Amino acid sequence: MKKKLVSALLALCFVIGTAGVSMAAKLKCTVDAVDGETVTMTCKKADKLKAGDKVKVTPPKKGGAIEGC
């Protein structure tokens, strides 16, 4: 009985964890203008956003040579 309860709890945790990840939307955007702390972007599928949504912006990585030993 205890083993079934633990299995059910682990399955529930997995379902809750994956539900949070699936809510995040990935959009491709182009920066149009930067004015102080205000950034204007044009995004594909922008209809998924609404005013006041918090978004995470990751700047593109600069490619370069990696030097090692």
Secondary structure by P-SEA (a helix, b strand, c coil): caaaaaaaaaaaaaaaaaaaaaabbbbbbbbccccccbbbbbbcccccccccbbbbbbcbbbbbbbbcc
